[in-house]
Protein backbone atom coordinates (compact mmCIF):
# COMPACT_ATOMS: atom_id res chain seq x y z
CA UNK A 1 0.00 0.00 0.00
CA UNK A 2 1.52 3.31 -1.09
CA UNK A 3 0.92 6.99 -0.68
CA UNK A 4 -1.08 8.29 -3.68
CA UNK A 5 1.38 7.79 -6.50
CA UNK A 6 0.12 4.98 -8.72
CA UNK A 7 -1.38 6.25 -11.97
CA UNK A 8 -5.19 6.17 -11.78
CA UNK A 9 -5.46 3.81 -14.72
CA UNK A 10 -2.98 1.38 -13.11
CA UNK A 11 -4.24 1.34 -9.51
CA UNK A 12 -6.33 -1.61 -8.33
CA UNK A 13 -7.49 0.40 -5.32
CA UNK A 14 -7.52 4.20 -5.03
CA UNK A 15 -8.49 5.81 -1.71
CA UNK A 16 -9.01 9.56 -1.43
CA UNK A 17 -10.17 11.29 1.74
CA UNK A 18 -12.03 8.17 2.90
CA UNK A 19 -13.93 9.03 6.07
CA UNK A 20 -16.55 7.34 8.23
CA UNK A 21 -18.16 8.86 11.30
CA UNK A 22 -20.52 7.21 13.76
CA UNK A 23 -22.31 10.16 15.33
CA UNK A 24 -19.55 12.54 16.36
CA UNK A 25 -16.91 9.82 16.45
CA UNK A 26 -14.55 9.62 13.43
CA UNK A 27 -13.89 5.88 13.02
CA UNK A 28 -11.88 6.54 9.84
CA UNK A 29 -10.47 9.99 9.15
CA UNK A 30 -9.43 11.06 5.65
CA UNK A 31 -7.43 8.10 4.33
CA UNK A 32 -5.37 8.46 1.15
CA UNK A 33 -3.46 5.59 -0.45
CA UNK A 34 -3.11 3.51 -3.61
CA UNK A 35 -2.73 -0.24 -4.13
CA UNK A 36 -1.23 -1.57 -7.35
CA UNK A 37 -2.44 -4.73 -9.14
CA UNK A 38 -0.85 -7.81 -7.56
CA UNK A 39 0.22 -5.94 -4.44
CA UNK A 40 -0.10 -7.33 -0.90
CA UNK A 41 -0.99 -4.69 1.68
CA UNK A 42 -1.85 -4.64 5.35
CA UNK A 43 -3.67 -2.45 7.84
CA UNK A 44 -2.17 -3.07 11.28
CA UNK A 45 -3.41 -1.61 14.53
CA UNK A 46 -5.14 -2.27 17.85
CA UNK A 47 -8.84 -3.04 18.22
CA UNK A 48 -10.94 0.03 17.49
CA UNK A 49 -8.35 1.65 15.21
CA UNK A 50 -10.69 1.67 12.19
CA UNK A 51 -9.30 -1.29 10.22
CA UNK A 52 -12.56 -3.24 9.82
CA UNK A 53 -14.50 -0.06 9.05
CA UNK A 54 -12.01 0.71 6.26
CA UNK A 55 -12.32 -2.77 4.74
CA UNK A 56 -16.12 -2.64 4.92
CA UNK A 57 -16.10 0.63 3.01
CA UNK A 58 -13.69 -0.78 0.41
CA UNK A 59 -15.98 -3.81 0.04
CA UNK A 60 -19.01 -1.61 -0.61
CA UNK A 61 -20.99 -2.80 2.43
CA UNK A 62 -20.61 0.45 4.41
CA UNK A 63 -21.12 3.86 2.85
CA UNK A 64 -18.42 6.49 3.51
CA UNK A 65 -19.40 9.68 5.30
CA UNK A 66 -17.00 11.59 3.06
CA UNK A 67 -14.37 10.86 0.46
CA UNK A 68 -14.35 7.83 -1.81
CA UNK A 69 -12.47 4.73 -2.88
CA UNK A 70 -12.30 3.16 -6.33
CA UNK A 71 -11.90 -0.54 -7.04
CA UNK A 72 -10.73 -1.02 -10.61
CA UNK A 73 -11.83 2.54 -11.33
CA UNK A 74 -15.37 2.05 -9.94
CA UNK A 75 -16.58 4.22 -7.05
CA UNK A 76 -17.56 2.31 -3.91
CA UNK A 77 -19.69 5.27 -2.81
CA UNK A 78 -21.59 5.76 -6.06
CA UNK A 79 -21.86 2.19 -7.38
CA UNK A 80 -21.02 -0.42 -4.70
CA UNK A 81 -22.85 -3.28 -6.42
CA UNK A 82 -20.73 -2.93 -9.56
CA UNK A 83 -17.47 -3.66 -7.72
CA UNK A 84 -18.64 -6.92 -6.11
CA UNK A 85 -18.04 -9.36 -9.04
CA UNK A 86 -14.34 -8.42 -8.99
CA UNK A 87 -13.95 -8.35 -5.23
CA UNK A 88 -14.02 -10.79 -2.30
CA UNK A 89 -14.41 -9.77 1.34
CA UNK A 90 -13.86 -12.30 4.12
CA UNK A 91 -15.17 -11.00 7.44
CA UNK A 92 -13.70 -11.86 10.83
CA UNK A 93 -16.65 -14.01 11.88
CA UNK A 94 -17.35 -17.34 10.20
CA UNK A 95 -20.07 -16.53 7.67
CA UNK A 96 -20.60 -19.78 5.78
CA UNK A 97 -23.43 -22.29 6.09
CA UNK A 98 -22.71 -24.66 8.99
CA UNK A 99 -25.26 -27.23 7.79
CA UNK A 100 -23.67 -27.54 4.33
CA UNK A 101 -20.57 -29.60 3.59
CA UNK A 102 -17.27 -28.15 2.42
CA UNK A 103 -18.13 -29.11 -1.17
CA UNK A 104 -21.65 -27.70 -0.92
CA UNK A 105 -20.40 -24.35 0.39
CA UNK A 106 -17.93 -24.08 -2.47
CA UNK A 107 -20.60 -24.98 -5.02
CA UNK A 108 -23.00 -22.46 -3.47
CA UNK A 109 -20.48 -19.62 -3.79
CA UNK A 110 -19.62 -20.73 -7.32
CA UNK A 111 -23.35 -20.46 -8.14
CA UNK A 112 -23.60 -17.09 -6.41
CA UNK A 113 -20.80 -15.62 -8.51
CA UNK A 114 -21.83 -17.43 -11.71
CA UNK A 115 -18.61 -19.41 -12.13
CA UNK A 116 -18.94 -21.28 -15.45
CA UNK A 117 -19.78 -24.96 -14.93
CA UNK A 118 -16.92 -26.07 -17.14
CA UNK A 119 -14.36 -24.28 -14.94
CA UNK A 120 -15.63 -25.23 -11.49
CA UNK A 121 -13.96 -28.61 -10.98
CA UNK A 122 -10.51 -27.28 -11.87
CA UNK A 123 -10.91 -24.18 -9.69
CA UNK A 124 -12.06 -26.20 -6.68
CA UNK A 125 -9.15 -28.62 -7.10
CA UNK A 126 -6.73 -25.67 -7.08
CA UNK A 127 -8.36 -24.37 -3.91
CA UNK A 128 -8.07 -27.81 -2.29
CA UNK A 129 -4.40 -27.98 -3.33
CA UNK A 130 -3.36 -25.05 -1.13
CA UNK A 131 -6.03 -25.31 1.60
CA UNK A 132 -5.61 -29.07 2.21
CA UNK A 133 -9.38 -29.40 2.65
CA UNK A 134 -9.87 -32.24 0.13
CA UNK A 135 -9.99 -34.98 2.83
CA UNK A 136 -12.80 -33.04 4.53
CA UNK A 137 -14.88 -32.17 1.48
CA UNK A 138 -17.89 -34.16 2.75
CA UNK A 139 -17.72 -32.82 6.30
CA UNK A 140 -20.27 -30.27 7.50
CA UNK A 141 -18.74 -26.80 7.75
CA UNK A 142 -20.03 -26.49 11.31
CA UNK A 143 -17.98 -29.54 12.32
CA UNK A 144 -14.66 -28.13 11.09
CA UNK A 145 -11.94 -26.83 13.40
CA UNK A 146 -11.39 -23.08 13.66
CA UNK A 147 -8.44 -23.15 11.27
CA UNK A 148 -10.31 -25.27 8.73
CA UNK A 149 -13.29 -22.91 8.86
CA UNK A 150 -11.02 -19.99 8.04
CA UNK A 151 -9.47 -21.90 5.13
CA UNK A 152 -12.93 -22.79 3.83
CA UNK A 153 -14.03 -19.17 4.11
CA UNK A 154 -10.98 -18.09 2.17
CA UNK A 155 -11.54 -20.78 -0.48
CA UNK A 156 -15.14 -19.61 -0.96
CA UNK A 157 -13.88 -16.03 -1.29
CA UNK A 158 -11.42 -17.08 -4.01
CA UNK A 159 -13.69 -19.38 -6.02
CA UNK A 160 -14.69 -16.64 -8.49
CA UNK A 161 -11.05 -15.49 -8.87
CA UNK A 162 -11.54 -11.89 -7.69
CA UNK A 163 -9.15 -9.12 -8.67
CA UNK A 164 -9.18 -7.73 -5.12
CA UNK A 165 -9.23 -9.84 -1.94
CA UNK A 166 -9.93 -8.21 1.45
CA UNK A 167 -9.39 -10.22 4.65
CA UNK A 168 -10.57 -9.03 8.06
CA UNK A 169 -8.50 -10.69 10.83
CA UNK A 170 -8.21 -13.97 8.87
CA UNK A 171 -6.32 -15.73 11.69
CA UNK A 172 -8.64 -14.70 14.53
CA UNK A 173 -9.45 -17.49 17.00
CA UNK A 174 -7.25 -20.25 15.56
CA UNK A 175 -4.28 -22.11 17.02
CA UNK A 176 -0.70 -20.93 16.26
CA UNK A 177 0.04 -23.57 13.59
CA UNK A 178 -3.27 -23.01 11.77
CA UNK A 179 -2.77 -19.26 12.15
CA UNK A 180 0.50 -19.40 10.24
CA UNK A 181 -0.92 -21.72 7.55
CA UNK A 182 -4.00 -19.54 7.08
CA UNK A 183 -1.96 -16.34 7.05
CA UNK A 184 0.27 -17.62 4.24
CA UNK A 185 -2.53 -19.08 2.09
CA UNK A 186 -3.42 -15.87 0.14
CA UNK A 187 0.24 -15.54 -0.82
CA UNK A 188 0.39 -19.12 -2.11
CA UNK A 189 -2.97 -19.00 -3.83
CA UNK A 190 -2.96 -15.49 -5.25
CA UNK A 191 -2.34 -14.61 -8.86
CA UNK A 192 0.19 -11.97 -9.85
CA UNK A 193 -2.64 -9.62 -10.83
CA UNK A 194 -4.70 -9.98 -7.63
CA UNK A 195 -4.36 -7.32 -4.96
CA UNK A 196 -4.66 -8.81 -1.48
CA UNK A 197 -5.21 -6.81 1.70
CA UNK A 198 -5.72 -7.80 5.29
CA UNK A 199 -6.31 -6.04 8.56
CA UNK A 200 -4.88 -7.45 11.75
CA UNK A 201 -3.70 -6.59 15.24
CA UNK A 202 -1.13 -9.43 15.11
CA UNK A 203 2.38 -8.60 13.92
CA UNK A 204 2.85 -12.24 12.81
CA UNK A 205 0.03 -11.91 10.30
CA UNK A 206 1.28 -8.50 9.18
CA UNK A 207 4.66 -10.03 8.30
CA UNK A 208 3.06 -11.76 5.29
CA UNK A 209 2.56 -8.34 3.69
CA UNK A 210 6.35 -8.05 3.33
CA UNK A 211 6.81 -10.55 0.51
CA UNK A 212 8.59 -9.34 -2.67
CA UNK A 213 8.29 -8.54 -5.45
CA UNK A 214 4.68 -7.26 -5.37
CA UNK A 215 4.57 -6.06 -1.79
CA UNK A 216 4.62 -2.85 0.19
CA UNK A 217 4.97 -2.12 3.90
CA UNK A 218 1.92 -2.68 6.09
CA UNK A 219 0.44 0.57 7.37
CA UNK A 220 -0.14 1.11 11.08
CA UNK A 221 -3.55 2.40 12.12
CA UNK A 222 -4.36 4.58 15.12
CA UNK A 223 -7.64 6.39 15.79
CA UNK A 224 -8.88 5.94 12.25
CA UNK A 225 -5.77 7.34 10.57
CA UNK A 226 -2.54 5.99 9.11
CA UNK A 227 0.41 6.72 11.37
CA UNK A 228 2.90 8.84 9.46
GICORQUI-V494939 format. One record per helix or strand. SS is the DSSP state (H for helix, E for strand). FROM is the first residue (numbers start at 1). LEN is the number of residues. If there is no record, write none. Layout:
ss=SS from=FROM len=LEN
ss=SS from=FROM len=LEN
//
This chain:
ss=E from=2 len=1
ss=E from=11 len=12
ss=E from=25 len=12
ss=E from=40 len=5
ss=H from=51 len=8
ss=E from=66 len=6
ss=E from=74 len=2
ss=H from=80 len=7
ss=E from=87 len=4
ss=E from=101 len=1
ss=H from=102 len=11
ss=H from=117 len=15
ss=H from=134 len=3
ss=E from=140 len=1
ss=H from=141 len=3
ss=H from=146 len=13
ss=E from=164 len=5
ss=H from=176 len=14
ss=E from=195 len=6
ss=H from=203 len=7
ss=E from=215 len=1
ss=E from=219 len=4
ss=E from=225 len=2
//
